[in-house]
Amino acid sequence: MSTRTFFKAGAVALIGLGVALSGNANASTANMSVSATVVATCSVSAGALAFGSYSGTAVTASADLSVTCTNDAPYTIALGAGAGTDATTSARLLTNASDSTSTLSYGLYQDSSYATTWGNTTGTDTLADTGTGAAQTISVYGKIAADQLTASTGSYADTVVVTVNY
C-alpha cells in the first residue's frame, strides 16, 4: 500500500469519526409522562320474564340480567315498580291487554326462595355488587300469588325499568 493511499484512508477514517462524535455531542433527552384514568362505567341488558299460563295456583318464573361494569366499580341494581296503575315495588301489577281494569299482582325477588323483594331503594331492596370488567349474570325471580281468580281472561303484561347505579 502506498503512503498516499494510507493517508487517504486515514483521512476518511478521521472524518467519519468526527461526524460520529459530532452527532452525539448535540443530543438531548427528556422523559415524557404518560397517564390515563379509568372511570367507572356500566351497562345492563334484561331478558324477558315469562310466567306462562295462570289458572289460580301460584306461578313462578325467572329471568337474567347481564351487567357489565368496570373492574372494581361498585354498583347497585334497582327494579322499578312497573307500569301498572298504582303499582309499587312490593305490589307490582300485570295489566290485561284488552281490559286495563283487570290486573294480576306479582312480585320480583332477589332470591329463589322469594323472600327478598327487589325494589329501588338503595340500601334497602336493591342488589349491590362489584364489577369485574366482564358480563355478570344476575337472576331475577318472579311470582304470581295464588287465588287471583277475579282477573279477566286474556294476556297480561308489564314493563319494569332496570337501573344500574355506579
C-alpha positions, 0 to 999 in steps of 0.5 A: 500500500502506498503512503498516499493511499494510507493517508487517504484512508486515514483521512476518511477514517478521521472524518467519519469519526468526527461526524460520529462524535459530532452527532452525539455531542448535540443530543438531548433527552427528556422523559415524557409522562404518560397517564390515563384514568379509568372511570367507572362505567356500566351497562345492563341488558334484561331478558324477558320474564315469562310466567306462562299460563295462570289458572289460580295456583301460584306461578313462578318464573325467572329471568337474567340480567347481564351487567357489565361494569368496570373492574372494581366499580361498585354498583347497585341494581334497582327494579322499578315498580312497573307500569301498572296503575298504582303499582309499587315495588312490593305490589307490582301489577300485570295489566290485561291487554284488552281490559286495563281494569283487570290486573294480576299482582306479582312480585320480583325477588332477589332470591329463589326462595322469594323472600327478598323483594327487589325494589329501588331503594338503595340500601334497602331492596336493591342488589349491590355488587362489584364489577369485574370488567366482564358480563355478570349474570344476575337472576331475577325471580318472579311470582304470581300469588295464588287465588287471583281468580277475579282477573279477566281472561286474556294476556297480561303484561308489564314493563319494569325499568332496570337501573344500574347505579355506579 
